[in-house]
């Protein structure tokens, strides 16, 4: 897949932190697996709401895949920097 990569901006982190806080407030009532399903459902809805004249299915999937990989790496990096590693 090829295409332009969108660089993260400070406002992107603000939106992410707000979404993470919202999801965290429901952590006791919703399992990690359910949270993953909810997030995936939201991604599907966001994809459906794109401007179909400018966003192809392939480009939408490329964006999703790139950001899954980036988010996964950020999470792993955060875990590796945490104190008390085994």
N, C-alpha and C positions, 0 to 999 in steps of 0.2 A: 504494500500500500504506500502510496506517496501522496504528499500534499503538504500544505503549510502547517507548521506546528504553532499553536497559540501559546505564547509565553504567559505564565501566571502573573497577575497583577496584585497589588496589595488588596484591592477590593474583592478579589477572588478569595483570598484567605479569610476576609471578614465574613463573606457569605458562607464559606465552608465551616468556620467556627460557629456561626449561628445555627447552621443545620446540625452540626455535631452536638451542640448543646441541646437542641430540641430532641434529637434522638436519644441522647443520654437521659433526659427526663423520663423516658419511657422504658429504660433499660430493665427495670424490675418486672415489668409486665410483658415485655416482648423479648423472646430469645434472640441470640445472635443470628440464628438461621432465619428467623422471621424478619429480623432487621435487614438482612441481606436481600430477602425476597421483596420487602417494601422498597428498598433502594433500587433494585432492578426494575420493579414495576414503575417507579417514578422515571427512571431513565427511558423506559419504553414510551411512556406518555410524553416526555420531553422530545423524543425523536419524532413522534407523530405530529407534534405541534410545530415542527420546523417548516419554514417556507419551502414547499415542494418545488418551487421554481428555481431555487438556488441551492438547495441541500439534497444531494443524492443519498440513497440508502447506503451506498458504499462509503461516502464521506462521513456520514453519521456514525457508521460502525467503526471507521478509522479513528474518529475522535474518541469514541467510547473505549476502544482497545488501548489507545495511547494513554488515556487517563486512568484506566484500570492499572496498567503497568506502572505509571508514575506514582499513583497513590499507593500501590503495593510496595514500591521501593521506598517511598517516604515512611511508610509504617515500619518496614524492616529497619531502616536507618534509625528511626526513633527508638525502636526496641534495642538495637545494638548500642545505643548511647545511654541507655538507662542504667542506673546503678544496680548492683547486686546480680549481675549476669552470672550464669553458671558456666 
